[in-house]
């Protein structure tokens, strides 16, 4: 088999699906998304009361979800209010549905 050093070019949707899948690769992140889906929004401190984890751990999971575009954060000093990014949430649902069909 001949190997190539050329980078593989993926379709934009494939890269987006991989980004979303990576963000969902931890059970706590899935639980956070389910919690946010049932709320309009919440603060980091609220999540610390729901999940038996340190605030720093919750913050790291929120950072991963935000970097993937699944949630958005709004600075309300000294707190950050998080909610699901509805546009990207719809895109993620569509991409996963297409992948599994």
N, CA, C and O of each residue as an XYZ file, in Angstrom:
404
protein
N       0.845     -1.167      0.000
C       0.000      0.000      0.000
C       0.901      1.243      0.000
O       1.825      1.362      0.804
N       0.612      2.129     -0.892
C       1.396      3.350     -0.992
C       0.840      4.399     -0.024
O      -0.362      4.662      0.011
N       1.731      4.980      0.744
C       1.334      6.007      1.698
C       1.655      7.375      1.134
O       2.589      7.544      0.351
N       0.867      8.337      1.546
C       1.042      9.694      1.057
C       1.208     10.649      2.234
O       0.611     10.452      3.292
N       2.006     11.663      2.046
C       2.167     12.691      3.067
C       1.169     13.820      2.891
O       1.141     14.763      3.683
N       0.363     13.726      1.867
C      -0.628     14.765      1.586
C      -1.741     14.697      2.630
O      -2.195     13.611      2.989
N      -2.171     15.842      3.107
C      -3.263     15.833      4.094
C      -4.574     15.376      3.442
O      -4.832     15.610      2.261
N      -5.369     14.729      4.253
C      -6.684     14.292      3.790
C      -7.624     15.487      3.880
O      -7.665     16.174      4.900
N      -8.362     15.729      2.834
C      -9.338     16.811      2.849
C     -10.712     16.214      3.130
O     -11.224     15.397      2.365
N     -11.292     16.642      4.240
C     -12.609     16.161      4.640
C     -13.654     17.208      4.276
O     -13.359     18.397      4.159
N     -14.860     16.740      4.104
C     -15.958     17.674      3.896
C     -16.196     18.439      5.192
O     -15.931     17.937      6.284
N     -16.695     19.650      5.054
C     -16.944     20.499      6.222
C     -17.858     19.807      7.223
O     -17.633     19.899      8.430
N     -18.873     19.124      6.745
C     -19.805     18.431      7.635
C     -19.123     17.317      8.416
O     -19.479     17.059      9.566
N     -18.149     16.657      7.804
C     -17.428     15.582      8.483
C     -16.619     16.144      9.640
O     -16.586     15.555     10.720
N     -15.971     17.271      9.424
C     -15.195     17.893     10.489
C     -16.107     18.393     11.615
O     -15.766     18.261     12.791
N     -17.241     18.953     11.268
C     -18.187     19.422     12.284
C     -18.713     18.248     13.104
O     -18.803     18.340     14.328
N     -19.058     17.153     12.445
C     -19.552     15.967     13.139
C     -18.494     15.440     14.103
O     -18.813     15.082     15.236
N     -17.247     15.392     13.666
C     -16.165     14.922     14.528
C     -15.979     15.843     15.735
O     -15.734     15.370     16.845
N     -16.095     17.143     15.522
C     -15.956     18.112     16.616
C     -17.071     17.905     17.649
O     -16.812     17.905     18.852
N     -18.300     17.731     17.180
C     -19.422     17.508     18.086
C     -19.255     16.171     18.818
O     -19.487     16.089     20.024
N     -18.855     15.134     18.089
C     -18.690     13.807     18.687
C     -17.617     13.826     19.773
O     -17.783     13.215     20.829
N     -16.525     14.525     19.510
C     -15.459     14.621     20.507
C     -15.972     15.300     21.774
O     -15.662     14.866     22.883
N     -16.750     16.355     21.612
C     -17.295     17.066     22.771
C     -18.248     16.178     23.568
O     -18.382     16.344     24.780
N     -18.901     15.248     22.903
C     -19.844     14.354     23.575
C     -19.163     13.087     24.095
O     -19.829     12.156     24.548
N     -17.835     13.062     24.026
C     -17.075     11.877     24.389
C     -16.899     11.646     25.883
O     -16.146     10.756     26.276
N     -17.565     12.415     26.715
C     -17.482     12.215     28.162
C     -18.897     12.239     28.737
O     -19.685     13.124     28.403
N     -19.224     11.277     29.598
C     -20.588     11.215     30.143
C     -21.031     12.486     30.877
O     -22.209     12.843     30.840
N     -20.103     13.160     31.534
C     -20.471     14.385     32.247
C     -20.936     15.460     31.277
O     -21.870     16.204     31.575
N     -20.293     15.547     30.119
C     -20.696     16.558     29.140
C     -22.083     16.260     28.598
O     -22.867     17.178     28.356
N     -22.387     15.005     28.408
C     -23.728     14.628     27.956
C     -24.749     15.011     29.031
O     -25.818     15.540     28.722
N     -24.413     14.742     30.282
C     -25.317     15.094     31.380
C     -25.506     16.615     31.479
O     -26.611     17.091     31.736
N     -24.431     17.362     31.276
C     -24.537     18.829     31.305
C     -25.461     19.307     30.193
O     -26.310     20.170     30.418
N     -25.301     18.752     28.998
C     -26.167     19.157     27.881
C     -27.622     18.814     28.153
O     -28.512     19.611     27.856
N     -27.875     17.638     28.714
C     -29.253     17.262     29.044
C     -29.831     18.231     30.077
O     -30.996     18.621     29.993
N     -29.007     18.611     31.045
C     -29.473     19.566     32.062
C     -29.766     20.921     31.427
O     -30.802     21.528     31.699
N     -28.851     21.394     30.579
C     -29.067     22.692     29.922
C     -30.271     22.662     28.995
O     -30.969     23.664     28.841
N     -30.510     21.520     28.385
C     -31.664     21.406     27.487
C     -32.974     21.535     28.258
O     -33.973     22.013     27.720
N     -32.967     21.107     29.519
C     -34.190     21.185     30.324
C     -34.360     22.555     30.986
O     -35.413     22.841     31.556
N     -33.338     23.394     30.914
C     -33.362     24.743     31.484
C     -33.242     25.733     30.323
O     -32.843     25.358     29.220
N     -33.578     26.950     30.568
C     -33.309     27.941     29.522
C     -31.827     28.269     29.528
O     -31.202     28.321     28.469
N     -31.262     28.489     30.691
C     -29.841     28.784     30.882
C     -29.502     28.513     32.341
O     -30.395     28.352     33.172
N     -28.216     28.465     32.647
C     -27.804     28.373     34.042
C     -26.366     28.838     34.201
O     -25.631     28.983     33.224
N     -25.982     29.069     35.442
C     -24.639     29.516     35.770
C     -23.792     28.321     36.205
O     -24.319     27.275     36.585
N     -22.474     28.492     36.143
C     -21.562     27.424     36.547
C     -21.881     26.949     37.957
O     -21.907     25.746     38.219
N     -22.123     27.885     38.859
C     -22.444     27.529     40.244
C     -23.670     26.651     40.358
O     -23.736     25.793     41.238
N     -24.643     26.851     39.482
C     -25.844     26.012     39.476
C     -25.484     24.569     39.127
O     -26.015     23.624     39.711
N     -24.572     24.418     38.165
C     -24.173     23.071     37.745
C     -23.386     22.356     38.841
O     -23.482     21.137     38.988
N     -22.614     23.116     39.604
C     -21.853     22.525     40.712
C     -22.807     21.951     41.754
O     -22.490     20.958     42.409
N     -23.965     22.567     41.908
C     -24.962     22.050     42.848
C     -25.658     20.798     42.312
O     -26.126     19.967     43.089
N     -25.727     20.663     40.980
C     -26.402     19.527     40.361
C     -25.472     18.313     40.259
O     -25.890     17.181     40.499
N     -24.215     18.560     39.902
C     -23.253     17.476     39.672
C     -22.223     17.444     40.805
O     -21.727     18.491     41.220
N     -21.903     16.256     41.303
C     -20.955     16.146     42.423
C     -19.505     16.270     41.957
O     -18.701     15.359     42.159
N     -19.181     17.391     41.341
C     -17.835     17.622     40.820
C     -17.344     18.993     41.264
O     -18.134     19.877     41.598
N     -16.035     19.150     41.260
C     -15.451     20.441     41.599
C     -15.808     21.463     40.526
O     -16.026     21.111     39.367
N     -15.867     22.726     40.922
C     -16.190     23.777     39.963
C     -15.183     23.810     38.818
O     -15.557     24.066     37.674
N     -13.907     23.553     39.114
C     -12.888     23.561     38.061
C     -13.149     22.453     37.030
O     -12.906     22.640     35.837
N     -13.637     21.317     37.492
C     -13.957     20.212     36.576
C     -15.153     20.573     35.707
O     -15.136     20.353     34.496
N     -16.183     21.124     36.321
C     -17.361     21.575     35.570
C     -16.939     22.619     34.538
O     -17.374     22.565     33.387
N     -16.104     23.557     34.940
C     -15.650     24.614     34.030
C     -14.896     24.036     32.847
O     -15.051     24.516     31.724
N     -14.083     23.015     33.080
C     -13.338     22.389     31.981
C     -14.295     21.714     30.998
O     -14.102     21.805     29.786
N     -15.318     21.042     31.508
C     -16.300     20.411     30.624
C     -17.081     21.477     29.844
O     -17.358     21.297     28.658
N     -17.430     22.569     30.500
C     -18.134     23.656     29.818
C     -17.253     24.252     28.712
O     -17.747     24.588     27.635
N     -15.979     24.377     28.977
C     -15.045     24.905     27.980
C     -15.026     24.017     26.742
O     -15.038     24.521     25.619
N     -14.996     22.706     26.935
C     -14.985     21.774     25.797
C     -16.278     21.884     24.988
O     -16.249     21.890     23.758
N     -17.399     21.970     25.679
C     -18.685     22.091     24.990
C     -18.786     23.419     24.247
O     -19.334     23.484     23.147
N     -18.257     24.467     24.854
C     -18.284     25.784     24.216
C     -17.361     25.807     22.994
O     -17.733     26.341     21.949
N     -16.171     25.237     23.117
C     -15.241     25.184     21.984
C     -15.813     24.408     20.801
O     -15.508     24.707     19.647
N     -16.636     23.421     21.096
C     -17.273     22.643     20.038
C     -18.464     23.383     19.437
O     -18.977     22.993     18.388
N     -18.906     24.454     20.105
C     -20.025     25.233     19.601
C     -21.385     24.739     20.061
O     -22.411     25.229     19.591
N     -21.408     23.769     20.982
C     -22.692     23.232     21.427
C     -23.373     24.115     22.465
O     -24.597     24.089     22.602
N     -22.580     24.898     23.197
C     -23.164     25.836     24.164
C     -22.547     27.213     23.945
O     -21.530     27.364     23.269
N     -23.185     28.193     24.527
C     -22.636     29.548     24.487
C     -22.668     30.112     25.898
O     -23.530     29.773     26.709
N     -21.713     30.971     26.163
C     -21.622     31.572     27.472
C     -21.734     33.084     27.375
O     -21.175     33.709     26.474
N     -22.458     33.652     28.309
C     -22.632     35.103     28.360
C     -22.103     35.592     29.701
O     -22.557     35.153     30.758
N     -21.149     36.497     29.648
C     -20.524     37.013     30.859
C     -21.487     37.920     31.605
O     -21.952     38.931     31.078
N     -21.776     37.539     32.835
C     -22.601     38.329     33.747
C     -21.783     38.461     35.031
O     -22.021     37.741     36.001
N     -20.807     39.394     35.033
C     -19.835     39.448     36.136
C     -20.494     39.335     37.499
O     -21.508     39.985     37.754
N     -19.929     38.520     38.375
C     -18.717     37.720     38.223
C     -18.989     36.310     37.704
O     -18.134     35.433     37.832
N     -20.147     36.082     37.131
C     -20.536     34.737     36.689
C     -20.620     34.670     35.163
O     -20.590     35.685     34.467
N     -20.726     33.432     34.674
C     -20.979     33.210     33.248
C     -22.255     32.382     33.133
O     -22.393     31.330     33.757
N     -23.173     32.878     32.328
C     -24.439     32.184     32.111
C     -24.299     31.328     30.852
O     -23.912     31.831     29.797
N     -24.610     30.043     30.960
C     -24.483     29.114     29.839
C     -25.845     28.647     29.362
O     -26.769     28.460     30.154
N     -25.952     28.463     28.058
C     -27.145     27.861     27.477
C     -26.738     27.146     26.189
O     -25.647     27.357     25.661
N     -27.618     26.316     25.708
C     -27.346     25.581     24.466
C     -27.377     26.558     23.300
O     -28.253     27.419     23.221
N     -26.417     26.417     22.400
C     -26.406     27.203     21.163
C     -27.396     26.518     20.220
O     -27.079     25.510     19.589
N     -28.592     27.081     20.139
C     -29.688     26.430     19.426
C     -29.369     26.156     17.957
O     -29.759     25.117     17.425
N     -28.673     27.066     17.305
C     -28.348     26.869     15.890
C     -27.407     25.672     15.705
O     -27.658     24.808     14.864
N     -26.335     25.623     16.483
C     -25.394     24.507     16.371
C     -25.988     23.209     16.893
O     -25.631     22.128     16.424
N     -26.891     23.307     17.858
C     -27.567     22.123     18.392
C     -28.386     21.447     17.275
O     -28.380     20.223     17.144
N     -29.081     22.259     16.482
C     -29.853     21.722     15.357
C     -28.934     21.100     14.315
O     -29.231     20.038     13.767
N     -27.817     21.767     14.045
C     -26.849     21.233     13.079
C     -26.309     19.893     13.573
O     -26.224     18.936     12.803
N     -25.944     19.820     14.853
C     -25.412     18.574     15.418
C     -26.431     17.445     15.312
O     -26.090     16.327     14.924
N     -27.675     17.738     15.655
C     -28.720     16.714     15.557
C     -28.858     16.209     14.125
O     -28.969     15.005     13.894
N     -28.851     17.124     13.174
C     -28.970     16.752     11.758
C     -27.795     15.906     11.303
O     -27.984     14.890     10.634
N     -26.581     16.315     11.660
C     -25.387     15.587     11.242
C     -25.356     14.174     11.840
O     -25.014     13.215     11.149
N     -25.712     14.049     13.115
C     -25.740     12.721     13.716
C     -26.814     11.851     13.089
O     -26.599     10.659     12.867
N     -27.974     12.440     12.802
C     -29.052     11.692     12.162
C     -28.616     11.184     10.793
O     -28.850     10.024     10.455
N     -27.987     12.042     10.014
C     -27.488     11.643      8.699
C     -26.423     10.568      8.810
O     -26.373      9.651      7.991
N     -25.586     10.675      9.803
C     -24.512      9.688     10.001
C     -25.076      8.311     10.324
O     -24.580      7.305      9.817
N     -26.115      8.256     11.169
C     -26.662      6.979     11.593
C     -27.694      6.402     10.627
O     -28.080      5.241     10.764
N     -28.139      7.180      9.668
C     -29.099      6.655      8.668
C     -28.412      5.914      7.573
O     -29.068      5.413      6.660
